[in-house]
């Protein structure tokens, strides 16, 4: 039994999908439609760069979605994989929107437009340079929660991503993160400051939530064709009426990726297919459970070798 998963921000690279774009008309068609919907050439930014432009959050989010959604539709159209047999659809942060569009909850056009707004709102929620994120490596979540809670009078930090056993991402204001890093060093805990310009998935994103609440309420939500997993709860979405509220909460909420993966495994999944740029989620899943199979699809070679058990 398999699940389809979609990556989030950070997996982008200039030229992603270039080989598929040159070979398959469905990829070209969707890229062209995206340019028309957005009113500028997102396809040129994806295929040619420059990197600085692709890495702007307002461009990164629609770009990663566009490639993931295009790959998904290529796999379906060419019958490379019967994706309708997937037990669950899930995505990491931004990837949840790719999952929603692939499950036909959101239209292609609506998803592109709202991700452009989302990227811009998240980028501008905190002045550039005043917030950031730190990846904490080789520690468990309880220990990191204790460090943050025990020092709450000295600094304010938030667990933004519970990615896997041994990989947690913490958000906060720059000065607070510096103090948090000193405490990590005292406890001999490895950490890496991430190259992001804002503290995503915490209450510092409040301005983005206010913007997105208005836009999300306008979305035309359809009944999902597949069972979806929510980042906010780490469990399946029981009713489509929950989707708008969960998307609003997602902006400030912890991404419960480890819990999401464990939920899918506990419900019979032993195979994950990552669709989109990079192999980040595949690596995280292997950290969570080495016994499951993972396949990442983002180029022609990946398509030719992938094998799925129902």
N, C-alpha and C positions, 0 to 999 in steps of 0.2 A: 504494500500500500504506500502511495507516495503523496507528497505535498509539493505545491509550487510556491516558491518564495522569491521575493523581489528586494534588491538592495536599496540602500538609502544614500544620503549625501556622503561624499568621501571616496566613492568608487569610480568617479568620473576620470576620464583620460582623453586628451585630444586624439581624434582619429578612431574612437570607439565605434564599432559597427561598420567601419569603412568597407571591408571586404564584402559584407552582406549587402550594403547599400549599392555597391557597384554590380551585384549579381541579381538581386531579387527586386522585381517591380513593386511588390507590396511594401517593401521598406522605403523605396523611393517615393511612392505615393503618399505614405503616411508622413514622411519627412516634409514633403512639399505642402501637404495640408496643414501641418504644424506651422510652417512659415507664414501661411496665409492667415491662420487663426490668430497667431501672436502679433502679426504685423511687422515682423523682422525675421531675418534668416537665422533661426536657431540651428538649422541643419548645417550651415556654414561654420558656426561656432563649434559644433560637435566635431565636424569632420576636419576642419582646418585650424581651429583655434582663433586667437592665441589662448594659451592656458589661463592667463590672467582674466580673460573675459569669461571663459567656461567656468572658472572657479568662483565667479560672483554668484552668491546664493540665488539671486533672482533668475539667473540663467541655468545654474546647476540643477535646480529642482525640475523644471520642465524638460531639461536635456536628458537626465537619467530616466525620467518617466517615459519620454518619447522612445528611447532605445529599448527599454524593457517591454513596453507595450507593443512596439513594432516586432520585436523578436517573438513575443508570445503569439501574435497574429500570424507571423511567418510559420511557426511550428504547427499551428492549427491548420492553416490553409494548405500547407504542403504535406500534411499528415505525417510529419516526422514523429510526433508523439501525440497520443490521444489524451489531451490535457483535460478533457471532460471527466476522465476517470480519477483525477486528483481528489484526495479526501478533503484537503484544506488548501486555501489560498492565504498567504500571509506576506507581509512586507515590513521592513525595518524603517520606522519613522516615515519619511517621504515615500518609501516603498509600499506603504499601506495604500496609498492612492493608486499605485500601479495595480495592486491586487484588486481594489474596488472597480477600477475601469475594466480590468481583464475579466472580472466576474459580472460585468455589464450592469453594475450598480450606478456608475457614472459614465456619461458619454465622453468620448475622446476630447471633444472640444471643451466641455466644462472642466475636465481635469487639467488640461493645459492651462486654461485661463486662471483657475484657482491656485495652481502651483506657482504661477508667475506672481500672483498677489501674496501667496504664503511666503515665498522666498524673500520678497521685498519687505514684507511686514516683519519677518523674523530678523532680517539683517538690520533693520532700523529700530528695533525695539529697545536696543541699548546702544549708546554712542560707541563708535568704532574704537577699539582699544581698551574699553572699560570693562569688558567681560571676556570670558574664554572657557575652555574646557581642558581637563586633564584626564588622560587614560591611566588608570591604576592597574598594575600588572601583578599577578601572582598572589593576590589576597582574596579573602572571601568577603562577601557583601556585609555580613554581620560586623566584621572588624572595622570596615570603612564607615558603616553607619554609627558605630560606637565612637570613633574618632571625631566625626562631624558633630554628633550630639553632645559629647563631653566637652567640646570646645565652642559651643554655640554662642557664648558670651564674647568670644574673641574674634570669631569670623562666622560668616554665613555661606555655606556651600550646600550643594544639592546633588544627590545621585541622579544623573540624567539618563544613563543607559546601563541596565543590567544585562550585559551582552552574553557572557558565558562564565563558567567557572574560571576564575583567574583573570577576567577582564571586565572592569567596571569603569564607566566614564562619569566624571564629576564636573558640574558646572558652577560658576560663581563669578562675582566681580574679580577683576584682576588682582587687587590687593588681598582679597580674602583667599584666593587660590594660592598666592605666594605663601601665606601663613599655613594653609593646609598642607602644602608641599613640604614645608619644614617639619610638620608633624609626621608626615609619611617617612621622611628621611630618618627621624628619630626612631621610628619603628622598623627601619630597614626595608621599607616597601618601595618597590620600583615604580616609577611614574614617568610619563611623557606628556609634555604640553602639546596639545593638538593645534595644527595650523588653521584654526577657525577664528572668526572675528566677532563671535557672539556666544553667549551662554545659553545654548538651546535646552529645551525640555526642563525648564524650571520656572519658578514664579517671576523671574526677571523678564520673561517673555509676555508679561501681562498686556502690554500695548499691542503685541501681535495677536493675542487672543481676542482683544476688543475689535480689531480690524477683521479678523477671520470669522468671528461669530456672525457678523453682518453678512459676509459673503457665503458662508456655509449654509445659513438659513435659506439662501436663494437656490441652493442646489436641488436638482430634480432627481431624487433618489428612487431607483428601481429595485425590485426584488432581486437579490443575488442569485446567480445561476450556480454558485458553489458556496460551500461553508467557509466563512471568513473568520480570521483570528484578529482580535483587537490588541494593539500595543498597550493600551491603557489597562486592560484587565489580564492579559496573558491567556485568555480563553476565547472560545468561539462566540461570535455575535449571535445572540439568541433571536433577535428580531430586527428587521430593517429600520424600525422606528427609532432604534438606539443609535444609528450610524452618525447622524448629525451631531448629537451630543458627545459621542466618543471622539469625533474629529476635532471638536472644539476643545475638549479636555486634553487631547493628545499634545497640544502645543506646549503646555506647561507640565505635563505628566512624564513620569519615568517611562522609558521604553523598556517594557518587560520582555525582552527577547529570550532570555534564558528560560523564563517561565513558559513563554509561548511554545518554544521548541519542546520542552518537557511535556507540555500538555498534548502536543501532536503525537509525540512518541507514546505517551501513556494511552492514547486513543488509536493505537495500531499502526502508526506511520513508521516505516523503517527505511525510507528512501526520500531524499529531498532533491528537488531540481531548482537550482538558482538561475533565474533568467534576468539578465542585465549585465552591466559592466562589472568586471572584476570577479573575485572569488572570496570576498570578505566573509559573507554569511556561511559559506561552505567551511571555512576555517573555524568559525565560531561554533558551528554545529559539531564538528569533530572534537572540539574541546568539551562540549556538553555530553556527548555520547559517542565513543569511538566505534561502537558496533553498528551504527547506521551508515547507510550509503549516501554519499552526496555527489551531485554532478552540477557543474557550473557551465552554463551555455551563453557564450557571448561572441562566438565567431563560427566560421564554416567548419573548422576541424571539430569543434565541440559538438556540433549537430551530427556529424558523421559517426561519432563514437559513442554517443550517449545511449544507454540502455536502461529501460524502466521496467520494474516489476509492478504489476497491478496491485 
